[in-house]
Amino acid sequence: MSSTLWHGRFEGGPSEALQALNDSLPFDRRMFREDIAGSRAHVGMLCDVGLLTDAERHGVVAALDTVEQEIENETFEFAVNDEDIHTAVERRVTELEPAGAKMHTGRSRNDQVATDVRLWTRGAIDEVSQLIVRLQRTLLACAEAAGDAYLPGYTHLQQAQPVALSHHLLAHGWALARDLDRLADARRRVDISVLGAGALAGSSLPLDPEKTAEYLGIAGVFENSLDGVSDRDFVAETLFALALLGVHLSRVGEELILWASSEFAFVELDDGFSTGSSMMPQKKNPDIAELARGKAGRLIGHLTGFLTTLKGLPLTYNKDMQEDKEPLFDAVDTVRLTLLALDGMISTIHFRTERMAEAASSPYAAATDLAEWLVANGMPFRQAHAVVGEKVRKALAGEGSLSDLVAADDQLGPEAAALLEPGVSVTRRTTRGGGSPAAVADQIIRFRARLDG
């Protein structure tokens, strides 16, 4: 085979600088299965419409099977002039089967690569989604095991109201559920075959794009050849879903970092998911959580970088679009590893529930309960807020304990003061989605149903 796929138009070969910048084989070779699957489907369609004989089809498909095995077994010998995975596969197939020279009939690398990336992205979304569900199930298991344990809830990183530990864990589980929704929605738009669009304008040959899509098991077919080969919305959309997933994982990581600190001491990390210090023997560091937090910046960078690449591109294909693969591949790899590591970290974590309860038992954490108690007895909320706020101010000023001040107040009294006892406040928020153990019991049922649905 000649040195390039466009050798007929040029007298000489590409310069070394051009080839080094242009070649995508070092990173797009990981799409070999998708490229071969697309070629099988395309060849099957060519045979159906009479552009290949049955014998040619069988010969090419057999050669494609051989090439796939060679790449999987790492016995495939890539040539210097294999600038991308499409070139490498076609070259080797043609070496094995002369009819391989017909494999590219009615096809451009423009519609070929667009379909390959879609196939790869579809598989990646499915894999990441499975790992998300795995982490959700770990969170659910921890929530169920937590029982009636409770800890402070925070706003502005200041103690606010106590909540069940299970409630806090499931909060992250529901955020992951939205990530699953976004990925599933993106997958619907990913699941489009572009084969048949050609370089940009379709073909004069009697191609059947619907048949190709059917062979590939893809749900839809492009509607406009120009849009089909130039569309990388699905890459940007997937990068966004992965970036927001990364943000959610970063928030999990940040809380674990805080909880593992000696100041909080809410959790004890398993040795297998912690690191030490090369200098300080006493250290036990939450590196996985820190990396989960740090990787979010990487994921956001991939999204913003790729959107910047896309923003000024005229129709249709431009080589700039080769920049879609590295951020996409790396984003998927990053999310995959982060999900696996966090899952292991959380599944082996020891929650120090006594310490959590101690931190959540400040009487001030029940101030809202006092105000709501007054509201339940007929006082407007703003007035109730002011009454309780005055008691808090006096207690902080050293005029007495909050419990004594509440018990001595004619509008409150001993019944209200009983709300300040440790463990009482957390049981009172029983509305749907609330933080009491009773409310969480119903939430666990809904969450499990969501996972199993």
FILUMDO-949010 format. One record per atom (N, C-alpha, C): x, y, z. Coordinates in steps of 0.05 Angstrom, whole numbers, plus 32768, in hexadecimal, padded with zeros to 4 digits. Layout:
BEGIN
XYZ...
This chain:
BEGIN
80117FE880008000800080008012801880008009802E7FF3801980467FF280198053800E802A8068801080308073802B8018808080388005808C80297FEE809980357FD5809180267FBE809880337FA4809280267F9E80A680107FAE80BB800D7FA980CF7FF97FC180D27FE57FCF80BB7FE27FE980BD7FD37FE580C57FB67FCE80C07FAB7FCA80C77F8F7FCB80E57F897FC580F57F9C7FC481127F987FDF81207F9D7FF181127FAB800A811E7FB28022810F7FA68037811D7F9F804E81107F93806081047FA9806381127FBF807481087FD4806481017FED807380F78001806680F0801A80658107802D8058810480448056811980588070811E806680748136806F808C813C807F808A812F809A80A1812C80A780A1811F80C18091813080D58093814A80D38084815B80E58066815880E1805E815880C88041815480C38038813980CD8047812580C8803F810A80D0803D810880EF8050811480FC80508113811A80388121812580318138811A801A814781248000813B811B7FFF812F81037FE7812680F77FDE810B81027FF180F981087FEB80DE810E7FDC80DC81297FC780CD81297FB780C981427FB880AD814C7FC8809B813F7FC9807F81477FD0807B81647FE3808B816F7FEA8086818B7FD38086819E7FBE809681987FA7809681AB7F8E808A819F7F8A808B81847F708080817A7F71806281757F888056817A7F8A803881767F78802A818A7F70803781A07F5F802A81B47F43802781A97F3D803381927F22802F81867F22801981717F36800781727F387FF3815D7F1F7FE1815C7F147FDA81727EFC7FC981727EE57FD781647EE17FF1816B7ECB8000815E7ED0800481417EE9800981397EF0800C811D7EEA7FF3810D7EF27FDC81197EED7FC3810B7ECF7FBC810B7EC17FC281207EA47FBE81207E967FCE810A7E9F7FE781087E947FF980F37E9A7FEE80D77EB27FE380D37EBA7FD880B97EAA7FBF80B37EA57FAE80C77E957F9780C27E797F9F80B87E6D7FB280C67E527FBB80BF7E527FC780A37E667FD8809E7E677FE580837E6A7FD1806D7E7B7FBD80727E7F7FA8805D7E667F9880597E587F92806F7E3F7F83806D7E2B7F93805C7E297FAD80617E177FBE80517E1F7FBF80347E397FC1802E7E437FC280137E3B7FA880047E3C7F9280127E347F7980067E167F7980017E067F8280137DE97F8380117DE07F937FF97DEF7FA97FF37DE67FBB7FDD7DF47FB37FC37E047F9E7FC37E107F947FAA7E2B7F9F7FA37E387FAD7FB57E527FB97FAF7E697FA67FB77E637F917FC67E767F7B7FCC7E677F617FC87E767F4D7FC07E6B7F327FBE7E6B7F257FD97E5C7F0F7FDC7E5B7F017FF57E777EF67FFC7E867EED7FE87EA07EE37FED7EB37EF97FF77EB17F107FEB7EC27F277FF37EBB7F2F80107EA17F3080157E987F3780307EA47F2380447EA17F0A80407EAC7EF680537ECA7EF880567ED87EFD80407EF57F0080417EFD7F1880517EF07F2F804D7EF77F47805B7EF07F4480797ED97F39807F7ED17F35809B7EE47F2380A97EEC7F0E809C7F007EFB80A87F1A7F0A80AD7F237F1B809A7F3B7F2A809E7F387F3E80B67F207F4A80B87F1B7F5C80CE7F1D7F4D80E97F127F3580E97F137F2581027F307F1F81097F407F1980F57F5D7F1380FA7F6B7F2C81057F667F4380F97F727F5C81027F6A7F62811F7F517F5E81257F487F6381417F577F5181547F5A7F37814D7F697F25815F7F867F2D81617F927F36814B7FAE7F3E814C7FB27F56815F7FA07F69815D7FA37F81816E7F9E7F7A818B7F8A7F6981907F847F6181AC7F9B7F5181B77FA87F4081A77FBE7F3081B07FD97F3E81AF7FD87F5781A67FF07F6881A480057F5C81917FFC7F4E817C800E7F448168800B7F54814E7FFA7F68814E7FF67F798136800E7F8B813380197F8C811B80307F9D811580277FB6810780287FCC811680217FE6810B80377FF080F980307FFB80E28044800580CF8049802380D48060802C80CA8067804880CE8052805B80C38046805380AD80338065809F8016806180A88012805280BD7FF7804F80C97FF2806880DA7FE5807C80CD7FE1809580DC7FCA809480F07FB8808180EC7FA2807E81007F99806180FF7F86805B81117F7D803F81137F6F803680FA7F61804980ED7F53804280D47F66803980BE7F7C804880BC7F90804180A87F9D802680AE7FA3802280C77FB1800980CF7F9F7FF180CA7F867FF380D17F747FDC80CD7F707FD780AF7F6B7FEC809F7F667FE880837F7F7FDC80757F977FE6807D7FAF7FDC80717FB27FBE80767FAF7FB6808F7FB37F9A80967F9D7F88808A7F857F91808A7F6F7F81807E7F767F7C80607F7F7F9180527F857F8E80367F9D7F7B80317FB07F7B80447FC67F6880427FBB7F4B80457FA77F4780557F9D7F2C805A7F887F2480457F7A7F38803A7F647F3280277F647F4880127F697F427FF87F6A7F567FE37F507F677FE27F397F5A7FE87F1F7F697FE77F1E7F7E7FFC7F317F7F800F7F337F9480227F357FAF80167F3F7FB07FFD7F427FCA7FEF7F277FD67FE97F127FC57FEA7EF77FCF7FE57EE87FD87FFF7EF57FD380157EE87FD8802F7EE17FF580337EF0800780277EEB8023802B7ED7802F80177ECC801E80067EB880277FF27EA1803680007E9C804E7FF67E86805E80017E8A8068801D7EA3806880267EA8807080417EC0808380427EBF809780537ED580A980597EDE80A480757EF780AC807B7EFF80AB80977EEE80BF80A87EE280D2809A7ED180E580AA7EB980D880B67EAA80C980A67E9380BB80B27E9C80A380C27EB3809880BB7EBD808180C97EC5808880E57ED5809D80E87EDE80A481037EC780AF81147EB480BD81087E9D80C781187E8E80AF81247E8A809A81147E7C8083811E7E8D807481327EA78071812E7EB8806481417EB78071815C7EB9808C815C7EB9809A81767E9E809781847E89809781747E6E809281807E6C8077818D7E768062817E7E75804781897E86804681A37E9D805181A37EAF805081BA7EA2805F81D17E96807681CC7E8A808681E17E72807881ED7E62806B81DC7E4B805C81E67E54804681FA7E69803881F27E74802382057E7F802F821E7E8C8046821C7E98805382337E82805C82467E6D8068823B7E568071824C7E4A8059825B7E478042824D7E3C802B825B7E4E802282717E698022826D7E7B801982817E7B802C82997E7D804682947E7D805A82AA7E63805882B97E4C805482AB7E32805282B97E32803B82CC7E3D802482C47E3E800D82D67E4F801382EF7E65802282EC7E75802983037E67803D83157E58804F830A7E488061831A7E348051832B7E26803F831F7E13802E832E7E21801F83447E388015833E7E48800683527E4E8018836A7E56803183657E5B8044837B7E41804B838A7E2B804E837B7E12805383887E0A803C839B7E0F802383927E08800C83A37E19800C83BC7E32801483B97E44801683D17E39802B83E47E31804283DA7E26805783EB7E0C804D83F87DFC803E83E97DE3803383F57DEA801F840B7DFD800E84067E047FFA841B7E0E800984347E1E801D84317E28802D84487E11803B84567DFE804584477DE7805384527DD6803F84637DD2802884587DC2801484677DD0800A84807DEA8009847E7DFA800084967DFC801684AB7DF7802E84A37DFB804584B67DE5804584CB7DCE803984C67DB9803984DA7DB0805584E27DAF805A84FC7DA6807485077DBD8087850B7DD5808185027DEC809385067DE680AE84F97DF080C385067DEB80DE84FC7E0480EF85007E05810584F17E1C811784F17E12813384EC7E23814784EF7E1A816284E97E16816584CA7E01817284C37DFF817C84A77E0A819884A77E1481A084907E2281BA848E7E1681CC84797E1781E6847E7E1581FA846A7E2B820E846F7E37821884597E4F822A845C7E65821D846C7E658202846C7E7881F2847B7E7781F8849A7E5F820284A27E5A820684BE7E4481F284C67E4681E884DE7E3181D584E77E1681E184E67E0381D384DA7DE881DD84D67DD381CD84E57DCB81B684DA7DB881A484E77DC2818884E57DBD817784F97DC6815B84F87DB5814C84E37DC2813984D57DB5812884C27DBF810C84C57DAF80F984BD7DB880DD84BD7DCF80D984AA7DE380C984B27DF980C384A17DF080B784877DDC80A684887DD1809A84707DC780AF845D7DBB80C484687DB080DA84587DC780E884487DDD80EC84567DF480FA844A7E0080E984347E0280CF84397E0E80BD84257DFC80BC840C7DE280BA84107DD080B883F97DCE80D283E97DD580E883F67DD5810283E77DE980FF83CF7E0080F383D47E1380EE83BE7E0880DA83AB7DF980C683B57DED80B283A37DD980BE838F7DC980D183997DB680DE83877DC480F083727DD980FD837A7DE8810D83677DF380FB83507DFD80E383587E0680D083447DF080C683327DD780C5833D7DC080BD832D7DBC80D183167DC080EB831C7DBD80FF83067DD380FB82F27DEB80F482FB7E0180EE82E87DF980D882D57DED80C382E07DE480AD82CF7DCF80B682BB7DBD80C782C47DA980D282B17DB680E1829A7DC980F282A17DD68102828D7DE580F082797DF380DC82837E0180CA82717DEE80BA825F7DD880B2826B7DC480A3825B7DB880B582457DB380CE824C7DA980E182387DBD80E682227DD680E9822A7DEC80ED82167DEE80D482047DEC80BD82107DEF80A482017DDA80A281EA7DC280AD81EF7DAE80AC81DB7DB680BB81C27DC480D281C67DCE80E181AF7DE880D781A47DF680C781B47E0F80BA81AA7E0880A481967DF18097819A7DEB807E818D7DE0808381707DF2808F81607DEB809681447E02808C81327DFB807F811C7E0F807781087E12808D80F37E2B809380ED7E3180A780D97E3B809B80BF7E3F808080BF7E49807380A77E35807680917E3E807F807A7E2D808580637E2C80A3805D7E3680B380707E3880D0806B7E4F80D780597E6380C480577E7A80C980477E8C80DF80537E9A80EC80427EAC8102804B7E9C811980567E85811F80487E74813580517E59813580437E578129802B7E3F812D801B7E30811480137E3680FD80207E2980E580187E3880D780027E2A80C87FF17E3780B87FDD7E2580B47FC57E3180B17FAD7E2280AA7F957E1D808C7F947E2A807C7FA57E26805F7FA67E0C80587FB67E0180427FB17DE7803A7FBD7DEB80307FDA7DF580417FEB7DFA803A80077DE0803880177DE18029802C7DC98026803E7DD2802B805B7DD2804580637DDB804B807E7DCB803E80947DB1803A808F7DA0802D80A37DA9801080A87DB0800280927DB97FE780957DD47FE680A47DE67FF9809F7DFF7FFA80AE7DFA7FFD80CB7DE8801080D27DE1801580EE7DD57FFC80FB7DC57FEE80EB7DB97FD580F67DCE7FC080FC7DE27FBD80EA7DF77FAA80EF7E077FB281087E0A7FCC810D7E197FD681237E0A7FD5813E7DF07FD1813C7DDF7FD381547DDD7FEF815E7DDD8002814C7DDA801F81537DBD8027814E7DB3803881607D96803E815F7D8E805181487DA0806381417D988078812E7DAD807C81187DA4808C81047DB5809280ED7DB680B080E97DCC80BB80E07DCE80D880DB7DB880E280C87DB080FA80CB7D9C810680BA7DA8811980A57DC0812380AA7DCC813680987DEA812F80977DF5812A80807E108121807D7E24813580877E1F814F80827E318164808C7E32816480AA7E1A816380B67E19816380D37E24814980DF7E1F813380D17E28811980DB7E46811880DF7E56812080CB7E73811D80CD7E7F813380DF7E71814A80E27E7C816080F27E738160810E7E5F815181157E53815281307E66814581447E6E815481587E7C814A816F7E6E815381897E54815B81867E458163819E7E45814C81B27E43813481A87E41811D81BB7E5B811A81CB7E72812281C07E8B812181D07E8A813681E67E82814F81DE7E80816581F17E6C815E82077E55815381FF7E40814C82127E4A813682257E588123821B7E63810E822D7E788119823F7E89812B82357E9D813882467E908148825C7E79815582557E6B8164826A7E61815282807E54813C82777E498129828B7E5F811E829C7E76811882907E8C810D82A07E98812282B27E99813B82A87EA4815182B97E92815682D17E78815682CD7E66815A82E47E67814382F77E69812B82EC7E6E811382FD7E878117830D7E9C812083007EB58125830E7EB2813A83247EA2814E83207E9D816283357E8F8155834D7E7C814383477E6E8136835D7E818124836C7E938116835E7EA78105836B7EBA8116837B7EC0812E83717ED28140837F7EC58148839A7EAB814D839A7E9E815583B37E9E813E83C77E9A812583BD7E9D810E83CF7EB9810E83DB7ECD811183C97EE9811183D27EEE812783E77EE4813F83E27EE8815583F57EDD814F84107EC5814384117EBA813C842B7EC98126843A7ED38113842B7EE380FE84377EFD810984427F08811C84347F218129843D7F1B813884587F06814684597EFE815484727EF9814084887EE9812C84827EE0811984967EF8810884A17F0C810484917F2480F584997F38810584A97F34811F84A97F47813084B87F44812C84D67F59813284E57F57812F85027F448143850E7F3F815A85007F2C816D850A7F0F816385097F08815484F47EEE814884F27EEE812C84FE7F00811B84F57F03810084FF7EE980F084FD7EDB80F484E77EC180E684E37EC680CA84D77EDC80C684C97EE180AC84BC7EFE80A384C07F02808984BF7F1C807D84BE7F1F806F84A47F34807784957F38806B847A7F478051847C7F40803F846A7F4D802584687F6A8029845E7F7C801A84697F98801D84617F9C801984437F8D800784387F908001841B7F87801884097F79802C84147F70804284047F7A805D84107F91805B841C7F9E807384287FBC807284217FC9808884257FE6808984227FF38095843B800D8092843D801B809E8454802D80B4844A803D80BD845C805080D38456806C80C88456807D80D28444809980CA844380A980D5845A809E80E9846880AD80F6847D809F80F48499808480F58499807680F584B2806880DB84B7807280CB84CA806880B084CE804B80AE84D6804080C384E2802580C184EC800F80C584D7801780CE84BF800480D784AB7FF580BF849E7FDB80C584997FCA80B384897FBA80C484777FC180C5845E7FB780D9844B7FA180CE84397F8C80DE84347F7580D584237F7B80DC84067F9080D083FB7F9980D783E07F8480D283CB7F7580BC83CE7F6180B583BA7F4C80CC83B87F4380D583D07F3080EA83D17F3B810483C57F55810983CB7F61812183C07F64812083A27F6A810883987F6C8105837A7F518107836D7F3D80FD837B7F22810083707F1A811D836E7F23812C83827F1E814983817F2E8157836B7F47814E83687F59815B83557F51815483387F48813B83337F42813283187F2B8142830C7F1A814E831D7F03815E83127F0E817583017F24818183097F2F819782F87F38818D82DD7F43817582DC7F4C816982C37F33816482B17F1E815A82BC7F06815582AD7EF9816E82A27EF8818382B37EED819C82AA7EFE81A882947F1881A582977F2B81AE82827F2681A182677F21818782677F1C8179824E7F03818482417EEE818A82517ED5819482457ED981B0823A7EE581C282497EE981DD823F7EFC81DE82277F1081CE82287F2381CD82127F1681C481F87F0681AF81FA7EFA81A581E27EE581B781D77ED581C481E97EC281D881DF7ECF81EF81D17EE781F681DB7EF6820C81CD7EFF820281B27F0781E981AF7F0F81DE81957EF881DF81827EE081D9818B7EC981D781797EBE81F281707EC1820681807EB1821E817E7EB3822D81637ECA822A81557ECD823A813D7ECF822981247EC7820F81257ECB81FE810E7EB5820080FA7EBC820680E07EA7820580CB7EA081E980C47E8A81E580B77E8381CA80AE7E9681C380977E9F81AA80937E96819480A47EAD818A80B47EBC817680AA7ED2816B80B97EEA817E80B87EF7818280CF7F10819080D17F23817F80E37F3C818080DD7F4F817080ED7F4F8177810A7F46818F81117F438197812D7F348182813C7F218175812E7F0F8162813C7F1D814981457F368145813C7F46812F81477F4B813381647F48814C816E7F4C8152818A7F358148819C7F22813A81917F0C813081A17F13811881B17F26810881A77F2B80EE81B37F3B80EE81CD7F5180FD81CD7F6280FC81E57F53810681FE7F45811D81FD7F36812582157F208111821C7F12810682087EFD80F3820E7F0880DA821B7F1D80CF820F7F2980B6821A7F3380BB82367F4180D1823A7F4D80D782547F3780DC82697F2180E982617F0B80EF82747EFF80D5827D7EFA80C3826A7EEF80A982717F02809982837F1B8098827C7F2F808A828D7F30809682A97F3080B182AB7F3280BE82C47F1A80B882D67F0280BA82CA7EE980B582D97EE8809782E27EF0808682D07EEF806982D77F01806382EF7F1A806D82EF7F2C806883057F228075831F7F17808D831D7F0E809C83347EF6808E83417EE3808483307ECC8076833B7ED5805C83497EE7804D833D7EF0803483497EFF803A83647F10804E83647F1F8054837C7F0D805E83937EFB8070838C7EE9807A83A17ED6806483AC7ECE8053839A7EBD803C83A27ECC802B83B77EE5802583B17EF4801583C47EF9802483DE7EFE803E83DC7F03804E83F47EEA804F84067ED3805383FA7EBA8056840A7EB1803B84157EB5802684057EAC800B840E7EBC800184257ED4800B842A7EE58002843F7EE7801684567ED9802C84557EDC804184687ECF803A84837EDA804384987ECD804084B37EC2805A84BC7EA8805B84BF7E9B807484C87E9C807584E77EA6808A84F27EA8808D850F7E8F809B85187E7A808B851B7E60809685207E5D80A4853C7E6D809A854F7E6C80A785697E7680C385687E8C80C785597E9780E185557E8480F385457E7780E885317E6380F785227E4D810185347E4280EF85457E2C80F685577E35810B856B7E4D810985747E57811D85877E588138857A7E61813985617E63815385537E48815E854D7E34814D854A7E19815685427E07815B855A7E11815885727E00815A858A7E00817585977E0C8189858A7E0A81A485957DED81AD85967DE481B885AD7DC981C285AE7DC281D785997DD781E585907DD181FA857C7DC881EE85627DCF81D5855D7DC781C885447DA881C485437D9B81C6855B7D7E81C2855C7D6F81DC855D7D7D81F385577D6F820D85597D57820E85467D5A8203852E7D438204851B7D2C81F485267D3281DE85347D1C81CE85407D0D81DE85557D1B81EF85647D0E820085777CFB821385697D05821F85547CF4823285457CDB822485397CDF820C852E7CC981FE85237CB581F485397CC081EF85507CAE81E885677C9C81FF856D7CA78218856D7C97822F85737C828233855C7C8B822E85437C788231852C7C61821D852F7C67820585377C5281F1853B7C3F81F885517C47820A85637C36821385787C2A822E85727C2B823785587C1C824E854F7C2C8267854B7C46826885507C558280854D7C5F828385307C5E829B85247C6982A085097C87829985097C90828F84F27CAC828584F27CC0829B84F77CBC82B384EC7CCF82C884F07CD182D0850D7CBB82D0851B7CBC82D685387CCA82BF85477CC482A6853F7CD0828F854C7CEE829085477CF68297852F7D13829985297D2182AD853B7D1482C485407D1F82D885517D2182CF856E7D0C82C185787D0C82B885937D2382A485987D26829185867D3B827D85897D57828B85857D58829D85727D7182AB856E7D7B82BA85867D6882C585957D7082D485AE7D7B82C085C27D7082A985C47D7A829585D87D96828C85D07D9A828885B67DB5828085AC7DC9829685B37DC282AF85AE7DD482C585B37DDC82C685D17DC882C385E27DCD82C485FF7DDF82AD86087DD9829585FD7DEA827E86047E07828285FC7E0B828C85E37E26829085D97E3482A685E97E2482B985F57E3082CE86057E3682C686217E3082AD86287E3682A386437E2182A886577E0882AE864F7DF382B486637DE5829A866C7DEE828386637DE2826A866B7DE3825686547DDF823D865A7DDE822986447DC5822D86347DC68226861A7DAF822986097D97821986147D9C8201861F7D8781F1862A7D7981FE86417D89820A86537D7E8217866B7D6E823086627D78823F86507D6A825786477D50825086397D50823A862A7D378232861C7D23822886317D2C821886447D1A820D86587D0D822286697D1C8238866E7D12824E867F7D00826186707CFF825F86567CEF827286467CD2826A86467CC0827E864B7CA38278864C7C98826E86317CA48278861B7C9A827086007CA5825585F77CBA824C86057CC6823285FE7CC2821E86147CD3821E86287CCF820C863F7CDC81F1863D7CD881E086507CE681C686517CE081B486397CC781B5862F7CC181A486187CD281AB86007CD681C585FB7CE781CE85E57D0481C785EC7D0C81CA86057D2881C5860C7D3081A886077D1C819686087D21817A86037D2A817585E77D23818785D47D2C818485B97D4A818785B57D57819385CA7D74819885C87D84818085D17D77816B85DA7D86815385E37D93814685CB7DAB813A85CF7DB9812D85B97DA8811885AB7DA8811885917D9B810485817D7D8109857C7D72811E85887D55812385857D508132856A7D60814685657D5B8157854E7D5A814785347D6D813485317D70812685187D57811585117D47810E85267D3080FD85217D18810D85187D19812885187D01813885157CFB814084F77D0F813E84E67D0B814684CA7D02812F84B97CE8812A84BB7CDC811284B07CCF811684957CD0812E84897CC48132846F7CD38123845A7CC6811F84437CD28110842D7CED811C84267D01810A84247D1C8112841D7D2A811F84347D1F811E844C7D2B812B84637D42811A846F7D4E812684847D67811A848F7D63810884A77D4B810184AF7D4780F084C67D4980D384BD7D5080C184CF7D5280A484C87D38809A84BD7D2180A384C77D07809984BD7D0380A284A07D0980BB849A7D0680C5847F7D1A80B7846C7D3280B184767D4680A484657D3E8088845F7D30807B84717D27805F846B7D16805E84527D048072844F7CF4807384367D06807A841E7D1A808C84237D2C8094840D7D3C807D84037D45806C84167D548054840E7D44804283FB7D2A804084017D19802F83F07D18803B83D47D15805683D27D14806383B87D2E806183A97D44806383B87D5E806283AC7D64804783A17D5E803283B17D62801783A87D518011838F7D38801B838F7D27801683787D338024835F7D3F803B83637D4C8049834D7D63803983427D72802D83537D89801D834A7D808003833C7D6B7FF783477D627FDE833C7D4F7FE183247D467FFA831F7D327FFE830A7D3D7FFC82EE
